[in-house]
Amino acid sequence: MQRIDRAYQLFFQHHNKGVRPPNFRKRIKYKSFTLKQAGYKFLAGNQLRIGKRVFKFWKSREIEGKIKTVTIKRNPLGELFLFVVTDYVDQISAIMTGNSAGFDFGLKVFLSCSDSTNIQSPLYLAQSLKQLRIAGRKHSTKKRGSNGKEKARQNLVRVHEQVVNRRSDWFWKLAHQLTDKFDYLFFETLNLKGMQRLWGRKIGDLALAEFLKILELVAEKKSKIVSYIDRWYPSTKTCFECNFVIDKLGLNERYWICPSCSTKHGRDSNASRVIQKVGASTLGLGDVSRQIGAVAV
């Protein structure tokens, strides 16, 4: 009912823009449903009753606090997962270091840090391209509607799922490492749609938006701050030492020399230091010029 109500609200708000009213959608097309305060009951022995049916589940962790919602999700393999949201707040004891750092995303280097650390992306999709091609080829040759076609589809889904899970695991570990090292993390706002048009699959493999979302969640739990500077700020073309801004800098120019102070800059390392400087000044953190120990990834 909540989904229907939301759909009609959007229709009435935007019907003058050509938005059509919601239509019937088959049950099979929904991947999840959420139960709020009624319609379910947890029983002993890891069992959940929904309506008149009882389902047994494997519990990955104990349920703490008052239950707010229960969500059942189905993945492309047909496996069901149970998500329970409670009012319990998990307290994470984090050590405040007082350190700050700026980060610049790149295609060759995933993250260039202002402490001169470079973090390379494992590029899990690129690693699995051969497996994906083989699985996709086998799926395309099977007869539609056959058991072989379904098995081939499930095998293809498993390869994609493995890529997603490995990437997500790396993101969570990296987010914890960075938030353990720094209290303030500064990034440049990204035009992801424009980057996707230019570099396509490479941007999808880097999954920059997913990483930032995970980093923000981890930082919030640890009372750390993730801040962004304007994407139009010329961080790449600004000299960190004297603030001189050069007129042009091509994408293939990895190093440049400041005409004002003659300092040689690496394109990404200079941008990360400028991002840190601008972000820190925005938050009023004062001097950020001191070097901080590298993060080992």
N, C-alpha and C positions, 0 to 999 in steps of 0.2 A: 504493500500500500504506500509505503514511503517513496518508493521509486516512481510509482504512478503519480503521486502528488507532486514530486519534484519535476517530472516530465511536463505536467500540465502547467505548473508555475512558469517554467521556461517558455512554454508555448504562448501563454497569455502575455508574457513580457516582450516576446520578440515576434509575435504573429504578423506584425506589420512589415517585418523584414523578409517575409516569405517562408518562415518556419512552419512546417506542417504539424498537425496534432499527433500525439503518440499513437502508434498502432500496435496491434497484437504481436507479441514476440513469443516464439516457441520456447518451451521450458528447457530444451536441450541447449539453447543458446546462452543461457545464464550459467556463469561459472561459480556463483556463490549466492548465498542468502544469509541474512542476519536475523537472529532472534534477540529481542531485548529483554523485557521483564517476565515474559510468559512463553509457554509453548515448549519448555524443556525442563528436565530435572536430572541432576547428576546423582547416580546411584553408586553403591559400593562396588568395588572390584573394577574400577575404571570403566563404568558403563554410563551411557547417556540415553535418557528417554526423550524422544521427540514425538509428540503426539501419542500414538499407541505403540510405536515401535521402539525397541531397545537396541542400541548400538554399542559395541565394545571398542575401545580405543586405547592406544598406547600413549601414556602420559610422559612427556619429555621433562616436565618440571611440575612441582606442586603449585596448586592454585591458591594464591594468597589474596586476601581482601574480599570485598563485596563484588560479586559478578555484575558487570554492567551490560555486556553484550556477548553473545555466542555466535560465531560466524563459521559456516561450513563452506570450504572452497574445494573445487575440483580442478586438478591440473590437466593438461592435454593427454596425459596417460590414463586418465580416469581415476586416479588416486584421490582420496578424500582427506582433507586436513581440517583439524578443528582449532580455531583461534578463539581464545577466551580473553576478554578485556575486563580488568578489574580496576578498583580505585586504589590499589596498592602502589606506592611510589618506591621504586628501587633506589636506595641511596648508594651512590658510588663515591668512595673516599678518594678524592683526587688531590694531588700535591700541587700547590700553586707555585710556579717557578718565576713568574714575572717576566718571562721571555716572550718576545714577539717575533714573527717572521712573515715575510711576503712570499707569495708563490705565483709562478707564471706557468700556465699550461703550454705544452708544445706538442708537435707531431712526432719529432724525433725523441724528445725527452718528455715523459709524462708530466713531471713537476720539477721546475727549477726553483730551488729554495734560496733565500737571501743569505743563508749561511754557507753558500757555495756547494750545497749538496744537490746532486741530481738523482732523481728517482725514476727509474725506467719502468715502463708498463710491460707486464708479461704478454700482453696481446693474445689472450686466450682464444679469440675467434680465429686469428691468423694461424695459431698452432693447430687448430682443429679443422681447417679448411679441407684437407685431404679426406678426413673421415666424413665430413658433411657432404662432399661431392659423391663419395661412394654410396653413402646412405641415401642421398637424394636420387641418384641414378637407379638404385635398386627399387626405390619406391615408385619411380615413374614407369618402370617396365612391368610392374605387376598389374593384373587384371582388376579393373575397378569393381568393388564390392566383394572381392575374394578375401579369404582369411590371410593369404600371403600379403595382400595390399595393406591390411590392418597391421600385421606384424612389422612390415617394412616402415609404416608410418610411425609406429611406436619406437622403433629403433632410431629413426631420424629425430624424433622428439627427445629421446634420451641424450643424443649427442648435443643438441641445442641446450638441453637442461644442464648438462655437465659444464658447458661453457659459462652459462649464467651463474651457476653455483660457485665455480672456481673463482670467477671474477668478483662476485659478491663477497666471498670469504677473504680475498686479498684486500678489498676495499675496507672491510671492517677492521682487519688487523692494522692496515696503514693508518686509518683514522685514529685508532687507539694510540699508535706510536706517536703520531703528530701531536695529539692533544696531551699526551704525557710530557712531551718536550716543550710545548709552547702554550702560553695562556691566551695569546692573541694571534689569530691567523688571518692574513689579509689576502684577498684574491681580486682579480679584475672581473667585472661582469662580462659574461660571454654571450655572443650572438650565435647560439648553437644551430639555429636554422640555416644561417648563412654559411657556417662552417660545414654543415652537413651537405649543402649544395656544392661546395668547393671540393671537399675531400671524401665525401660519401662514407663507404664502409669503414674507413680508418677511424672516423669520428665515432661511429657506432661501437667499434671495438674498444675505444678508449673510455666510452660511457662517462663523460665528464659530469653530466648532470646527476647521474646516479651516485657518483662518488661524493659530490658536494652535499647531496641530501643525507647520505650516511654520516658524513663528517659533521654536519649541523646537528644531527640527532645525538651523536656521541659528545660533541662539545657542550650541548645543552645539559646533558646529564652530569658532566664534570664541571659545570659552571665556567666553561671557557667561552671565548667570543670568536665567532667567525664573521668577518666584516668584508664588504666589497667596495671597491672604488669604481668610479664611472668608467664604462668601457671606452668612452671617447677620449679619456685622458691619454696623452701620448707617452705611455710608460716605456715603450721600446725605443723611442727617439729622444728621450730626455736623459741627459748625462747625470748620473747619480752624484758625482762630485761637485759640479758647478751649476747644475740645473739648466744648462744650455740645451736648446731643442733644435735638432737638425731638421732640414726641410724634407728630405726624402730618405727612405731606407727600404730597399727592395726585400722581398720575402727570402731571396736566396743569399742575402748578405748576412752572414752569421756573426761577423765582427765589424766594428767600426771605431774610428778614432775621433774623439771630440775635438772640433776645430778651436775651441776656446781654451781648454786646459791640457790638451794632448793626451788624455787618458784613453787607453785602449779598452773597449768594452766587448764582452760577449753578449750577444743579442738578448738571450733569455736570462742570463744571470743579472745583467744590468736592469732588465725589466722587473725582476723579482725584488731587487733592492729598492727600486723606485716605488713599487707597489707598497712595500713595507713602510717606506718613508711617508708616503702620502696617507696611507691608512692610519699610521700611528699619529700623525699630526691631526687627522680628523677626530680621533678619539682623545687627543690631548695627552699622549703618552710621553711626550718629551723626546729625549735623545734615543735614537734607535741604531746608532752607528756601530755599537759594539758587536763583535762577532760571537756567535753562539755555536756550541758543539754540534757536530753533524749528527743526522739521524741515520742509523744503519737500517736498511731495508733489504 
